[in-house]
Structures are given as C-alpha cells and as structure tokens.
Amino acid sequence: MALQATKGLLLGSFAGDGNSYATMLLDAATEKAAFIIRVPKDGTLDSVGFLLGTVTQAPTNGLKISFQDVSLADGNPDGTVDQYAVVTAGLVSNAWIDVGATGYMGSTGTGSGTKRTILQGDYLAVVIEYQSFNAGDSLNIRNFAPKLPWAGNAYSDLYTGTWAKANAPVLSLKYDDGSYAFMPNVFPYSSASYSAINTGTTPDEIALKFKLSYSAKINGLWFYGTLAAGSSADLILYAADGSTVLASASLDGDAAAGIARMFWVPIAETTLTKDTVYYIAFKPTTATSVNLYWFTVFVAAIFDQLDLDQNAYWSQRTDAGAWSDTVTRRPFLGAVISALDDGAGGGGAGISRGRVQGGM
C-alpha cells in the first residue's frame, strides 16, 4: 500500500439543508410532476420512493407513479406509461411514499406484469400524477434545490399545460434485487432539518460514525450548520472506541457568519485505515446553542444511493457516555482527504463506487 497526496477531496455527504426543499403543486386534473435521471447501473427496476410536501386534500383514487421514456428532443417524459403502480394509502403531508409497499411497478399497475429492464446511462422519467382527479385534490411533491450545482442531467419537471424544469430530484430508485445504486445528483432524503445543541442538551455531542473501504489520510474536518455569536465547538476525530482522540480543532462563533454554512478546520494529517470504524464528532463547548444539519433516509439500504454507502450514519451521546446509533440518519459532518491508497503492493485501492466527492 502507498498513500499518494491529493487535494480538495471531501469525505461525507453535503448538499445543503432542510431549507433547500422546494415543491411542485398538483391541484388540477392534467397536472403532473416528473423526475428525470440517468440510470446508474444495468438491471431491472422494482419501484421508487419520493417525498410529499403539504397535502391539502389527499386524492381518494390515489396517485399513479409510472416509468416513462424521456424525449431527447425536449428532455421531458414522452407521455407513454410503460410500468406503473397506484398508491392510495399514506398520502399525508411530509410523508415518504414507498411505492414498492403496494407492489412493484409493472406493466399491469397491480404489482404484476413485465418489469422495466434498464441499461447504465439510460434516461428515465419517473412521473407522478392523479389516478383520477376529484375537485379539491391538492398536494405538493418535494424537490431539492442543493447549495451545490449538482443538478445538471437530473432534474424535476412540472406539467401545468407545458413542462417546466426545476430543481434536483428527491427520489430513491430501487432495483428488483433490493439494491440502490450511487447517484450523486439525486437526493433520497425522507426528511432534513437540524439539531440545536449546547453543553446542556441531550445529546451534547453528535458524530458521523463511519468506515472506509480504502486507506486514506485526512488533514481537515468540516460540518454544515450555524455558529452563533458567543458559541464555540470542537470537531473531533475519535478512534473506534469512541473516546480516543486522534485529532481535533476548535470553532469560534464570533468569527463566523452567523448563518448556515459549511465550516472547515485544518487538523494534523491523520491516517485512516481501511475497514476501521471512526467517529467525526461535533461537540459544543458553551451553553450557547449551535445548529448541526442532518437528513434521514426511509430505510438504511437507501444510503447505497449516496457517498459512503451504509457505512456512515448518525451517532450521539451525552456527557461523554455511551454512543447511540441511528442507522437511517446522517449528520452533515465529514473530512478533507489529503492522500489516497494507490493500490501498490497488492489488493487494490478498494475505493468504493466513486464515493469520494471532489471539492467545490
């Protein structure tokens, strides 16, 4: 193994915060919302998941969710329903809709029939519309306006007489073997918000618990959140025992913007060993609250659609006690990679499916 120097690679999910949600309103018979994506791998599809916003009147006859081709002439769905399912239950405000819970999306629409077989790189439209409209039906479909410009060939599309393209998809794409594949510009967040913590809250320390499928060195730590005047916090890298400090650095709220931002601090270069657990912790050091943003996924397997797979998730503790994990939540915490294993000496580098994010 040889670790080769690199610059500007971020380790850990970052795309914005809960305030980055936007919505697409469906309140008329012909209106529909769509998510356009590039397919990440070959396979056969099972279903999708997506997030509702405010539901003013849930449709009695449900929502039809379909796979359609994309017209390369205009980048919109072609209007032909190929595989679909109808969802009638759970259509309430801010609910994550797991379409597969009603049966897979097949050619009959009833959890049977031909499934959709796809090839890596195919364009795919996921279209959401009323199965049949009743007067007063009104609901919103969430999309996502990330703080980083990652929504080029993955976007939402709203039809209200004509199609209009907008923000990034809030979508999970499930294959029929139960897997999810990495899509860096699609956000499968079932919820997103922040935790306000200080030295007197429970918890008073939050961490990203993770392990890598390759060896690396890091020389910085980061978090996304808000530091208020009079606040301060430490970013700490712990070993697998959750208590041995490998590196740390402090943040001063008086030297911050006072609004939600990514904060980065340098640390002494530290080696991370492949397949070894670490914690990157955020720990306030005053009674003034600081905000740390986070997101959740509907089931842990959906993390495979994001960087670091299911090997990175939320952990918390109070008063330096035992750590408690939540495997469907992840804080916006991470590191800056300064060197990567080049695979020399056998075994290969083991870098997992493009999970290292370039700095922006």
C-alpha positions, 0 to 999 in steps of 0.5 A, a space after each residue: 500500500 502507498 498513500 499518494 497526496 491529493 487535494 480538495 477531496 471531501 469525505 461525507 455527504 453535503 448538499 445543503 439543508 432542510 431549507 433547500 426543499 422546494 415543491 411542485 403543486 398538483 391541484 388540477 386534473 392534467 397536472 403532473 410532476 416528473 423526475 428525470 435521471 440517468 440510470 446508474 447501473 444495468 438491471 431491472 427496476 422494482 419501484 421508487 420512493 419520493 417525498 410529499 410536501 403539504 397535502 391539502 386534500 389527499 386524492 381518494 383514487 390515489 396517485 399513479 407513479 409510472 416509468 416513462 421514456 424521456 424525449 431527447 428532443 425536449 428532455 421531458 417524459 414522452 407521455 407513454 406509461 410503460 410500468 406503473 403502480 397506484 398508491 392510495 394509502 399514506 398520502 399525508 403531508 411530509 410523508 415518504 411514499 414507498 411505492 414498492 409497499 403496494 407492489 412493484 411497478 409493472 406493466 399491469 399497475 397491480 404489482 404484476 406484469 413485465 418489469 422495466 429492464 434498464 441499461 447504465 446511462 439510460 434516461 428515465 422519467 419517473 412521473 407522478 400524477 392523479 389516478 383520477 382527479 376529484 375537485 379539491 385534490 391538492 398536494 405538493 411533491 418535494 424537490 431539492 434545490 442543493 447549495 451545490 450545482 449538482 443538478 445538471 442531467 437530473 432534474 424535476 419537471 412540472 406539467 401545468 399545460 407545458 413542462 417546466 424544469 426545476 430543481 434536483 430530484 428527491 427520489 430513491 430508485 430501487 432495483 428488483 434485487 433490493 439494491 440502490 445504486 450511487 447517484 450523486 445528483 439525486 437526493 433520497 432524503 425522507 426528511 432534513 432539518 437540524 439539531 440545536 445543541 449546547 453543553 446542556 442538551 441531550 445529546 451534547 455531542 453528535 458524530 458521523 460514525 463511519 468506515 472506509 473501504 480504502 486507506 486514506 489520510 485526512 488533514 481537515 474536518 468540516 460540518 454544515 450548520 450555524 455558529 452563533 455569536 458567543 458559541 464555540 465547538 470542537 470537531 473531533 476525530 475519535 478512534 473506534 472506541 469512541 473516546 480516543 482522540 486522534 485529532 481535533 480543532 476548535 470553532 469560534 462563533 464570533 468569527 463566523 457568519 452567523 448563518 448556515 454554512 459549511 465550516 472547515 478546520 485544518 487538523 494534523 494529517 491523520 491516517 485512516 485505515 481501511 475497514 476501521 470504524 471512526 467517529 467525526 464528532 461535533 461537540 459544543 463547548 458553551 451553553 450557547 446553542 449551535 445548529 448541526 444539519 442532518 437528513 434521514 433516509 426511509 430505510 438504511 439500504 437507501 444510503 447505497 444511493 449516496 457517498 459512503 454507502 451504509 457505512 456512515 450514519 448518525 451517532 450521539 451521546 451525552 456527557 461523554 457516555 455511551 454512543 447511540 446509533 441511528 442507522 437511517 440518519 446522517 449528520 452533515 459532518 465529514 473530512 478533507 482527504 489529503 492522500 489516497 491508497 494507490 493500490 501498490 503492493 497488492 489488493 487494490 485501492 478498494 475505493 468504493 463506487 466513486 464515493 469520494 466527492 471532489 471539492 467545490 
